[in-house]
Amino acid sequence: MINILTNSTNNFGLNKNLTNYIVSVLSESNDNNTIINSILSYIGDNFNLDKIILLRSNRELTALNSIYEWHSKTSEPSKIKSCDISKNFIQSIKHQVIVCDDFKNFDKNNIIYPLVKKLHSQSFICFSLYNTYFTGFLIFSLTSAPHKWNENEINNFSLISKFFENYILKFYKNSDYEKEIKIATSITKSQNLYTYALNSNSYELEFIGENLKQLFPSVKLGELCYKTLKTRNSPCENCPILNENSNIHDNKSNEYFDPYLNMWVSSIVSKINLSNNKNIRLICLSNIGNFIERIKSKDSLTGLLSLSKFQDKAIKILDSNVFDNFAIVFSDINKFKYINENIGYSTGNILLTEVARLFSSNLTEDELVCRNGDDKFILLIKYNTITDLRNRIDSLNEQILTLQNNKFKNINIALISGISLASTNNRDVIQLIDRANITRKTLKNSHKSTYSVYSCELHSKITKEKSIEYKMRSALINKEFIVYLQPKIDLSTRQISGAEALVRWLPPDENLIPPKDFIPLFEKNGFVVELDFYVYEEVFKVLRKWLDEKRCLVPISLNVSRIHLRDYNFVPRLTSLINKYNLPTDLIELEITESTFFENINQLLKVISELKHYGFTFSIDDFGSGYSSLNILKDLPIDVLKLDKGFFPRDNISKKEKIIVSTIVDMAKKLDIRVISEGIETIEQCDFLTNIGCDMVQGYLFAKPMPISEFEKIVSSSNYDF
């Protein structure tokens, strides 16, 4: 079927997403090619087309040239480059829309037949673009099969053709001033723009657009713009002709609030040279209030609500549903920064949009989701019971896993979520978000999706941690951290053969803070680096003092956090510090916990080898506390193996434990690795270790960690005996 229609548009069935997309593209890009290609691609994909071709006439109206073309992945580009036209051609197709459902039935005598034949289309819609004069064609085509074009498609394509009519004309340059004004008038009426033109050498009005006339009906040409439009005695701050060195350039937009129009506007200024050598400035103002509101309320990547809009809506929902249960869920993707930096930001953006879609598809009435920057999402979820809520979160996590398996097989996607429950006494959205966020932060570094619910106990723990973090730097400056030494005992001589440096925190007028209350926190926030080097320097000072006083010297072991091993400045900083005190490195033993060896073995090997070159000795601390790998004993140049206290319970040592410990000690001996056992508290444990050939022990049976001064007394005493 072939229909020839008049190219006029009504509002029936217009796609709001289409118009919103056009507005969005126009607001985000100033590049003509980007704008047109983006819009053509959007239309083609959303209407399942095979080709869209934009043909523009030359200025002489003697030829049509293909200036833009979109085609689907399954279609080949058309062979249309250009074709000649005539005045008769133009008159024949003026204001026409040619709808062809089946090209087999298309009239071969039709004047555009030679043109559309090159499309190899089965069906098409061809719009003539005409505004004052003929400007070209916009053709929507299907090549796979005939198609019955419906009214919705025709109306939407007609809307697009009208847009291209106006948009293309915007880029034509005409010397005829009156023609420019007519075009500007047509555009401003259809797009609700406020336009006026000024004499470039004064502020006299040369032209007033229809929309502006409706606001200021008494304004006359020749009057000064700032007086008649703004009731001012001097030019406006944003005036483009305030002086010759104006910072406002042609075709550059300037956004500001206009108190006289009572709206946010975007102004674009164009310089027009008239045929009589007269220059004018055409000023076009558009109301961007709705656009600003949309930008403020939507995330540009995912289309989700912004945080501020989420908060506004959440407050209204909670206020309107006082007897319903709601929860705030604050989620992020664990190690998302790694995904961006190592796999690519484009993949990261695709992942974010997929997660946003997943969240949105799970929402019910009175539920919300927003993106709060980067990889963070906040949800408002309605629930009946805690069990129901947990089931929903579990379901979301399962869907995340399915998403990973289907679309991101090479990426581990772990959703980390903190949950805070709204109560009848607390429906403060901001506080609920903060609590959910705090809870989320306690769950970092999980390899799989997990969540936790905010509680009073968690609040107390977090408050305590915040208090510690607040005090930690000043405590370091004020030397509130005290170094303790715990003796290591040689089992063959029962003499002190070394010591481990430990740290205690003694705030003024407070009780001693045990390491378990601050070391894990410092490991998490990175402050352990500064604390460790504080301890290192205190120990180096003591060793230097002992050397100078010619005291009896024993090696001291220092704990090395896993954070140091990722820091390329660790080795030079440590060697610089020991050189500062001119100490022999064989007095220092560096302890690395067993779990550290399973993170980045290559980096660890590099650090150990470099420090071994300087003469430091190394020990594996807490060996056996986790899933020990014997490979680390053959791969790493370790000097000492420190058995974890978990091998030695307070009651009798079991037969299996004895076999395991005996085997480890025997193996270490054969590898020329010394063995020390920590946490020794009973004579039975000590006797067993002596019998199997363990080198050293450390534990409360012999001595607790003690201040340096007390340790000095014991070492210098001639009659101490363990």
N, C-alpha and C positions, 0 to 999 in steps of 0.2 A: 504493500500500500504506500502511496506517495501523497503527502499533504504539503501544500504550500500555505504557510501561515504568515500573519503579520507579527513582526518582532515587538511584542508588547508584553510586559510582565505584570502578573497579579501576585498576591501573597499566598495563594492556595498551595499548601504542601511544601513550602520552602523549608529547606534544611537549615535549622538554626546553627547546627554544628558547622555547616559550611560557611555561613556568614561570620560566625565567631572566628573560624580559622583564618578567613581572609583578613579580618581586622587584626588578628594576632600577627600574621605574617607581615602586614604593612607596618605594624608598630615596631617589629623587631629587626627589620632590614631596610636599608636604603638602596640596596642593589637591585636594579630592575630585573636582571636575569634571575637572580635568586628568588625574587618575589613571584615572577611568572612561572618559573619551573616548579617551585614549591606548590603553587596553587594547582597547576595542571596535574602534578603527581598525586595530590590529595584527591582531586576529582576522579582521576582515572582509577585509583585504588578503591575508592568508596563506591563507585558506580560500576565496578567490574568492566571497565572499558578496555579496548585493545589499543586504541590510538586517539590522541587529541592533537590537532594540528592548528596552528595559528598562522594565517597568511595575512600579510599587510601590503597594501597598495603603495606604489611609489608616489612621489609628490606629483608627478605628471599624470597619474592615473592611467598608465599604459601597461602596467605589469603588476602581477601579484608575486610576492616573494615569501617563501616559508621562513619565518623568523624563529619560531619555537615549535618543538614537537616532543610529545611524550608518547612512549609506547610501552606496553606491558612486557614482562619478562618472556612471555611466550610468543610475542609478535616481533616481526622484523620492522626496521624503520621504513617509512614510506619513501618513494622515489620522487616525491614532489619537491622540487627546488624552486622553480619559478614557472610562470606561464603568462602569456600576453593577454591583455584584455582591451576592450574597446568601450566607447561611450554607450553603444547599444547594449553591451554586456552589463554595464553599470546600471542603466535604466531598467533592464530586465529583472535584476535581482534586488532592486532597491527595497530595503526594509523587509526582506523576505526571510522566512525560516523554512527550509526544505527538509521535510521528514521522510525518510525512506526506510521502510521496514524490511524490504527485500530488494536487493540491487538487481536481481534478475528481471524485475518488473519496471525498472527505472527507464524513463523515456530517453532513448538515445538522441533524440532531437533537442533535448533540454540543453540550454546554453552552457550549463556547468558540467555536462556529461564528460567531456574530455578531462576535466579537472578531477572529478571524483573517481573516474575509472582508475587513475593512478594509485588510489588508496587500496585497491584490492579488497574493498569492504563488502560484507554481506548486508550490512545495514548502517545508516548514518543519520545524523542530524547536522544540517549546515546552517549557521547563522550568518547573515550579512551584517557587518559592522558598519554603522552609518551614523554620523553625527556631524551635521552641516554638510559633509561630503563623505563619499564612500571611502572607508579605510581598510577593509579587508574581510576575511572570513574566519570564523571559528568553527571547526568541524569535529564532532564527536563520533567515533567510529567503532564498529564491531566487525572483526574479520572472520570469526569462527562460524557464525550461523546467523540466519535472519533473526530479527528481534522486533517485537511489537513495542514501540516506544510509548510509555504511559504519560499521563498528564503531569505527574510529579517530576519525572525526568525532564520533560520539556520545560516546565517552569523553572526548575533549578538550573538547567543549562542556559535558559534565557537570562536568568539573573547573572550568571557568569559572563555571558556575552555582553550584557550591559556594563558590567564592571570593566571588561577589556576595552569596550568602546571608549569609556571615559579615561581609562588608565593610559591607553596608547596615545590618545590625543594630548595627554599631559606632557608627553615628551616631544611633541611637534613644536617647532619654533616658527612662529609667524611674525611677520613684520607689521601686519595689519592690526592696529590697536583695537578697533571695534570688534574684530573677529575674536580676539583674545578675551575681551570683556564678555561676549556672548557665551563663549565656551566656559569661562569662569562662572558665569551666572547659572548655566545649566548644571555645572558640577556642584556648586554651593547649594542650590535648591535641593538636589537629590541627596546630598550627603550632609546637609545641615551644617554648612560652614559659614562663618562670618567673615566677609571679605570687604576690603576697601583699598583704594589706591591713593598714594600721595605724590605730589610733585617732589622730585628728588632734590630740588633746590630750596624747598620751603616745606611747610607742614600743611599746605592747602589740599583739601580733598579733591581728587580728580574722578573718583568713582566710589559708589556705595552699593554693596551687594544687597539683594532683596531681604535676606534674613536680618541683616543689620538695620535696614530701614524699618523693619517691624519693631525692633527694640527702640530705635531713635527716629520716629516718624518726622520730626521737625528739622532734622539735619539737612543742610543744603551744601551743594558743591561749592568749592571756593573757600569754605570756612576752614579755620585752623582745627585740625583733628583733635588736639589735646584740649581745646576749649569746648568744642561742641560735643565731643564724645565722652570726655573725662572730666569736664568742668575744672580744668587746671589752668594755672597761669604760666606754666612752663611745660616743656616736653616730658613725656613719661620716661621712667628709668629704662624701660625696655625698647625705647624708640630706635629703629634701625638707621635713621638719618640724623641722629643727634649731633654727630660730627663726621668728618671725612674718614676718621680713623676708627669708625665703629667696629666693635668686636663681633657684631652680628653679621654673618655672611649670607650670601644668596643661597637659598635652598637648604639652609641649616635650621633645624627646629630649635625653638626655645620654649621651655615649659615654665609656667608661673601661674600664680593665682591672680585673677583680674577682679578687683573689688567692684568695679563698675558693671561688669557682666555677671558678677557673683558666681564665678565658676573657675575651675582649673582649666587652663587653655594651653594648647600647643600652637605656637605661631611659626609660620614659614614665610619668609620674605623673598620675593623674586624681583629682580631688576628687569624692566622692559624698556627696550629702545624703540620709540615710535618712528614712523617714517619721516616725520618732520624734525628729526634729531632731538626730539624732546624725550627726556628720561623720566620714568615714573617708577615708584616702588609699589608692587602689589603685595598686600599683607593678608594672609589667610589664617584665621583663627578657628581652631576646632575644639569642641568641648571634650576634654579627656577625663572628666570626673569619673564616669563609669569605668573607663579603662584603668584608671589608677586604683579604683576600688577593687576591680577584678584582679589586678596585679598583686595588690596587698592581700587579697583573700585566697589566692591560688598559688600553688607551687608550680613553677613554669615547666619543670621536667615531668612530674608525675600527674599533674592536674589535681592533686589532693589539696585539702584546705591548708592555708598557712597556719602557723601557731596562733597568731592573734585572732584569726577567724574561728579557729577551733575553740579557743578559750571563750569567746563570746557565745558561740552556740552551745558549748557544754554548760556554761552557767545557766542559760535559759532552760536547757533540758533538765538539769538537776533541780532548778527552782520549780519547774512545772510538774515534776514527778517525785514529790517528797517522800512517798511511801514505797518507792521502788529501789532495788539494790543496783548500784553502779560501781564499776571499778575503772581506774585509769591504768592502762598497760603501756609502759615505756619500753620500746624494743630497739635494738640495733643489731647490725650484722657484724659478728665478731671478725676482727682482722680485715675489715673492708678496705682499709688503707693498703693492705698488701695486695688485694685484688686489683685496685686501681693502678698501683705502681708496677706490678709484675705481669698482670694479664691485660691491662688496658682500661683507660677511662671510658671508652665506648662500651666495653663489656660491663663495666661497673654501672653505667647509666641504664643499660638494658636490664640488668639485675634489679636495680632500684624500681624501675617501672613495672617489672613483673611482680615484685613483692608488694608494691602499691596496689596493683590490680588484685592480687590475692587477698589482701586485707579488705579492700573495698567490696569484693564479692561475698565476703563473710559477714558483712554488716546487716543488721536488721533495723527496724524502726527505732528511732531515738538513740542510734549509735553513730559514732563519728570516728574518723581517722585523719591524721594530718602528718605531713613530713616536716620534721623540725631540723632541717639542714643535714647535709652529708647523708649518712645511712640511718638516721634516727627517725623512728615513727612513734606516734602517740595515738592510742585508741581509747575511746570511751565505750565501755561494754556494759550492757545490761544483763543481769543474771538473777536466778531465783535462789540457788544455794551455792555454797563454796564449791561443792562437788561439780555442779554444772559449770561453774566458771573454770575450774581446772580442766574439765573435759574439753571445753572450747579452746583453751590455750594449747592443750595437747593436740587437738585437731589441727590448729594452725601450724604447730611445729611439724606434724606429719605431712601437711600439705607443702611446707617448705622443703622437706626431704624429697617429696615427689617432684617438686619443681627442680631440685638439684639433679635428680636422676634422669629427668626428661630433657632438660634444656642446658644444664650447667654441670655436666658429668666430671669435668676437670677441676671443679671448684668445690671446696667444702663450705657449705652455707650453714652457719650456726646462728640461730636467732636467740639473742640474750635479752630476757624480758624481766623487768621489775614491775610489780603490781601493788597498787595501793587501793584500799577499799574505802569508798565513800560511806559515811555513816550519817545518822540523823543529826548528830552533833557536829559533824565536819563534812561540809560539802564545798569547801574552799578549793576551787579547781586548781589554782596555782600551787597551793600547798600539796594537793594530791599528786600533781605532776612532779613536784620536787621530791616527794617521798618515793614515788615509783622510780624516779631517776637514780636516787641514792641507792635504792635496793638493787637496781640493775648493775650499778658499778661494783657491787660486792661479788658479782658472778663472772667477772671478766676471765678471758682465756680458756673458756670451755670449748672443746672440739665439737660438741653437738649442742643442739638447741636445748635451752633450759630456762627456768624462770624461778622466781622467789617472790613471796608475798611479804609486804612490809609488816613489821610487828613491833611491839614496844621493846622487846628484847633486842631486836636489830637496831632500833632507834638508840637504845642505850649504848650498844657496841659502837655504832657510828659516831655518836656524840663523844664517846671516850677517844676514838681515833682522831676526831677533829681536834679535840683538846690537845692530844699528843702532837699532832701536826703543827698546831699553832705554836707550841712551845719548843719544838725540836731545834730550830736554828739558834734561838737565843741560848738554849741549853748547851749547844756545842760551843758557842762563843764564850759562855761563862764556865766552861769546863765542868759541867754537871755530870758528864759521862766519865765514869771511873773505870780504869783498866784493872781487872783482876787476873791473877795467874793461878792455874790449877796444875799441880805437879804431875809429871809422868814418872813412873817408877820402873826402873830396870829390874826384872824379876830375877835375874841371876845374881845381882849384887844388893838388891833392895835399897838402892841409892836413887836420888833424883837424877834422871837423865835428860830432863827437858821440862817444858811447861807449855800449856795452851793459854793464849791470851783471850780473855773473855771480857765483856763489857757490862757494866751495871749503870743504871741511871739513878742518881741521888739528887732530886730537886731540893732546894733549900726549904726547910721546915716541912718536908713531906717524907713519907716512907720510901724505901728503895723500890724502884719500878723494875720488875723482873724482865729479862730479855724477851720472853714469850709475848709480852704486851706491846713491844715496840719494834722488834727486829722484823717480824713478818710484814708489818705496816711499812717499814722503811724499805724493805725489799720491793714492795708493791709501788711505792711512790718514788723510788730511786734515791732517796736520801741516804741509803745504806752506803753509797759510794763515798760520800763525805765523812760519814761516821767511821767507815773502815780506815780511811786514810788518817783520820784523827787517831785511831787506835794504833795504826802502824807507826806514826810519828812518836807517840807516847812510848811505845815499846823500843823504838830505835834510840830514844833519849836514854832510857834505862840501860840498854846494852852498852851505849857509849860511856855512860857513867861507870858501869861495872868494869869496862875495859880500862878506863882512866884510873880507877881505884884498885886495879889489879885483883878484882874479886874472882871467885870461882864462877866460870861461865857455863851456862847450859843453853842449848838451842831453844828458841821459842817459836811455837807454831801460830800462824795467823790465818784466820778464816778469810777465804776469797769468795765473794758473792758472785753468782752467775752473771750479774749485770756487768761486772768488771771484764768478763771474758768477751763481751760484745763491744767493749770500748777500746778502740784502737789507741787511745791515749794511756791505757792502763800500764803497759810495760815501761814506756819512757817516764811516766810519773813515778812509778815505784822505784825504778833504778836511780832516778834523780834524787829521790828522798834518801835512799840508803847511801848514796855517794855524799850527800850533805853531811851525814854523820860518820862517814868513813868507816863503815862496818864491813867485816867479811861476810859474804852472803851465806856461808855454811852455818851461820848462827840463826838463819831464818828458814823455817819450814812452812810452806804454803798448803793449807788444807782446802780441798775442793770436795763438796758433797757429791755422793754417788749419782744423784739424780741429774746433776749438771752434765754428766758425761753422755747423756742420751739426747741432748738438744742439738748441738752443732759440733760434731766430733772433729771436723776438719779445722775449724777456728780454734777449738780447745787445744788440739795437738800443736797448732802453730804457736799459741801463747806459751804452752808448757815448754816446748822445745827452745823457744827464745829465752825464757827465764832460766832454764836449765843451763843454757850456754853461759849465763852470768854466775852460775854456781848455786842457785837456789835448789832446795830439795822439795819434793811434792809428796803429799799423802792423799789417799782417798778417804774422806770422812764418811761416817755412817754406812760403811759397806755392809750390805745385807738388809738395809732398811726398806729397800724397794725390790724391784725385780732385777737383781744383779745380772750383769752380763759379763761372763768370763773373758769375752773378747777384749774388753777394755784393759785387762791386765797384760795382754800380749801386744796391744797396739800403742799403749801410752807409757812413756818413761817414768813410771811411778816408783818412788823410793820406799814409801810406808803405806801399809794397809791398816786402816783403823776400823775394827769390827764394831758394828752398831750394838748398843746396849740391849737391843731387843733379843739378842741371842742368849741373854742371861737374866731370866726371871728371878724374882727374889726367892722363890722356893727351889726345890731340887732341879738340877739340870737334867733334862730327859736324855734318853739314850740317843735319839735321833739328833738332838741338838749337839751332843758331844761328837757324834760322827761328822756332822756338817762342819763344826768349828775345827775339829782336828784335821779334816781334809783341806780346809781353806788354809790353815797354818802351814801344813806340809807343802801344799802347792806353792804358797808364797815363798817359803824357804828355797824351794827348787828354782824359783824365778828370781832369787836374790832380792826379795822384797821383805823388809822388816814388818812385823805385825805388832800392833798395839790394840788392846781391848779397852773400851770405855764403859763407864757405868758399872764398874766392879764395886759391889757392896758387901760381899760375904767372903769368908775365908775359903769356903768350898769352891767358889768360883776362881779364886786366886790360885788355890792348889791345883785345880784342874788345868788352868792355863799354864802354870809352871811345868807341869808334867808333860804337856804336849809341845813344849818348846816355844811358847809365845814370848816375844821379846820384852814387851812393856805393857803396863796397865795404867789405868787412870780411873779414879772413882772415889766415892765417899769413904770406902774402906780405909783409904790412905789419907786423903785430904780433900776438903772442899775447895772451891775457888776462893782465893784470898787476896787482900790488897797487896800491892807490890812490896810495901814495907815489911809485911809479915813474911812474905816469901823470901825476902832477903835474909831475914833472921834465921829462917830454917836452913837455907842453903849455906850460910856462913857458920852455922853451928857445927861443932865437931862431933857432937854426940847424938845427932838425930838418927833415928832408926825406924825403918818401915818394915 
